[in-house]
């Protein structure tokens, strides 16, 4: 069937049918080939998009700006100091003002209710660059990367290791459920996704053939898996005091060479980045000084190994975001 996403907001993958997600992946693949071959696709000259970043980001900002430029569009970047959203101006009023000037609005920040409210009052598409609960643009990049590597999505077994209660863990489970994949959360029970979302994904799985599992044993969870994924143990905006608790609870869930060997030679490693795999960051050095760790959620050995496809994954942020903007404007 024909897929038409014109005017549709991109807030979370729960809002999309599997065939709509496939359409976005196909479109991203097409744009990626055009980009590689130097074929111009600046069909949206004269259009402009607003990029609201209450949480800063390297990959998300660069992806939106380059994607918009490739499509011929102008961008206005609004950082935490450059926007009055929710402070001097309500979210609803911000949406009405910006949507009278722009052809699309991206929001990256805090509660999902903020981006949902923006969408409610906006006359143009609103795209979720990340909220506390969901990270849908990252999911499209991950799905495209997996499909490029394995040639398919259905039946691929992904294991997410670590704190799964927030945007990445939530969204990966949703993405796998939608696309008929086998998804396993591997973490202590207190770090599993909330029961309501798990049940929602299991209902979706009944229609798509997906498998949704939760497991506390790293070796049991990762045996024979195709994709091992993780994220930082402390999310943006959380206080420094939680580091000690997370390190204590999650150190057995770090992605190591032993974990990758247990998964098998076919397995790949993914991470949405940034990753604490060495001492090349200020936070990494602080963790070293306080806790004596040289690496955290993934070892440098795995991060730099041939099984790691994290930079292919990072590049695909731009191609998939371009597909979302093109399809919805």
Secondary structure, DSSP 8 states (H G I E B T S, - for coil): -----TT--BS-GGGS-HHHHHHHHHHHHHHHHHHHTT----TTTT-EEEEEESS--HHHHHHHHHHHHHTT-EEEEE-TTT--BTTTB-HHHHHHHHTTT-SEEEEESS-HHHHHHHHHH-SSEEEEEE-SS--HHHHHHHHHHHHHHHS--TT-EEEEES--SSHHHHHHHHHHHHTT-EEEEES-GGGS--HHHHHHHHHHHHHH--EEEEES-HHHHHTT-SEEEE--SS-TT--TTHHHHHHHHHGGGSB-HHHHHHH-TT-EEEE-S---SSS-SHHHHHHHHHH--S-SSB-HHHHTSTTB-HHHHHHHHHHHHHHHHHHH-
